[in-house]
Structure formats: structure tokens, C-alpha cells
Amino acid sequence: MNTFVQKRRPLGDRDTRSEAPQALTTAAKAGAADERAMLDLLLDRYTEIRRGSTSDRWIRAEHVGSNMGNDSKRIADFIAVDKYLSSGLALHGHEVKVSRADWLSELRNPAKAESFTRYMNYWWLVVPDSTIVKQGELPAGWGLLVRSGDKLRAQVRAPKLAPAPLPIELSLSLTSAAVRTANREPLRRDAPLARPVGAPPSCSACRRVAPCAIHQPRAHRAAVEGSGPQDR
């Protein structure tokens, strides 16, 4: 009769098979957190409200698909649209990479970025550390933004490109992503102040007197907590 005998592992010899998925999950979460931090820096970089105006210069869109629907296999991490006529209504596209391995994967698949670069006026690689990109690796026509404290600095200026007309499907995808990004922004930060001439500071998102409870929840909470009972 065949007898199955299970060998006992020596003490201290752990079975790490179940730990591998956990390690991958932890690494994925860390990578997502790093990307989120870079996206937040992009939100700040592309926010500009001139004194005396209530209008933001930029439209911001995170995770823009190359086409409509959930089956889009190619995603631009961040696109900023410059609304100023003096700038030629330029589109700035961004690819965020938070690790060397992430960047090498991008280099092996240039078609992904080409789905968007052909329609952008400027294209940027965004990294938390300049050592992610080695000398000579940055493709022609790309700029390089590197994290410096709480800001992004242009280590390589993106040259102005000659884009093709934006296809209607990509235009709709960009619009949809911009709406999603705007709806989520209060979760990440307060809307900036607008300072119109002859009027009190207002919320740049809805034009209400600041601080707005919806788009400036942190400033609104601080104002409520800082006021005395007689002021409420």
C-alpha cells in the first residue's frame, strides 16, 4: 500500500509561496502612492489664476484614454490644456514614471506614447528622481520634469511640437477625464482662491465667496473651527 508521507519543514524555514502575492500587492500599492504624489504635483504645476480674474488658465485631466470606453489600452497619465490664446491653446501631455523598471518598460513600448505625442504641443516625462532616466535615454521631442521638494522642475525643456488635429474620440476622452479630475480634486486639495477686482476672494471652482464648503473643504473647516460660537 502506498503511504503518503509529508515532510516537515525545519523550524524557521518558512513557506514563502503565500508571501509572494502579498509582496506584489505591497509593491503595487507603493507604486500607486508614488504616482499619486506625482499627479498631485502636476495638479499644482498647472494651476494659475491671475489676480483680478476668476478663471483658471489650465484644464487638467488625469488618466486620459486614447479612446472612449473602458477598453482603452493606452493611457496618458496627465494632460494639461492651456486656455490662453497667447500660448496658442497648447496641450501638454505627461508620462509619469516612478521607478527605473517602469521607465525601461516604457522604452520597450514606444507605440504607447506615440498614441498621444502626435496630438500634443508638448510632451513631458515626469519622475521623482532624475536617476531613473540615464543619459541619452530621453526620446527626441520629450521634456523632463523632476521632483524638487514640493514642486516639479524642468530639467529638460520640452520642445514645441507640430501636432496633428485632435481626433474626436480622443477629444471626448480628454473632456471626460477632465470632468472626472475636477470632481475628484476636492479630495486631493482645496480649489485655489480667485481675487476678482472689487469683490471679496472667491472659490475659483464655483465663484462663491471663499472659503467654499464644497471645493475648499479644508479652508472652510478651519474657518468654522476658528470662529467663536457668536460668529456661527
Stockholm file with secondary structure:
# STOCKHOLM 1.0

chainA/1-232         MNTFVQKRRPLGDRDTRSEAPQALTTAAKAGAADERAMLDLLLDRYTEIRRGSTSDRWIRAEHVGSNMGNDSKRIADFIAVDKYLSSGLALHGHEVKVSRADWLSELRNPAKAESFTRYMNYWWLVVPDSTIVKQGELPAGWGLLVRSGDKLRAQVRAPKLAPAPLPIELSLSLTSAAVRTANREPLRRDAPLARPVGAPPSCSACRRVAPCAIHQPRAHRAAVEGSGPQDR
#=GR chainA/1-232 SS CCCCCCCCCCTTCCCCTTHHHHHHHHHHHHHHHHHHHHHHHHHHHTCCBCTBCCCBSEEEEEEEESSSSTTCCCEEEEEEEECCGGGTSCEEEEEECCSHHHHHHHHHCHHHHHHHHTTCSEEEEEESCGGGSCTTCSCTTEEEEEEETTEEEEEECCCCCCCCCCCHHHHHHHHHHHHHHHHHHHHHCCCCEECBTTSCCEETTTCCBSSCTTTCHHHHHHHHHHSCGGGC
#=GC SS_cons         CCCCCCCCCCTTCCCCTTHHHHHHHHHHHHHHHHHHHHHHHHHHHTCCBCTBCCCBSEEEEEEEESSSSTTCCCEEEEEEEECCGGGTSCEEEEEECCSHHHHHHHHHCHHHHHHHHTTCSEEEEEESCGGGSCTTCSCTTEEEEEEETTEEEEEECCCCCCCCCCCHHHHHHHHHHHHHHHHHHHHHCCCCEECBTTSCCEETTTCCBSSCTTTCHHHHHHHHHHSCGGGC
//
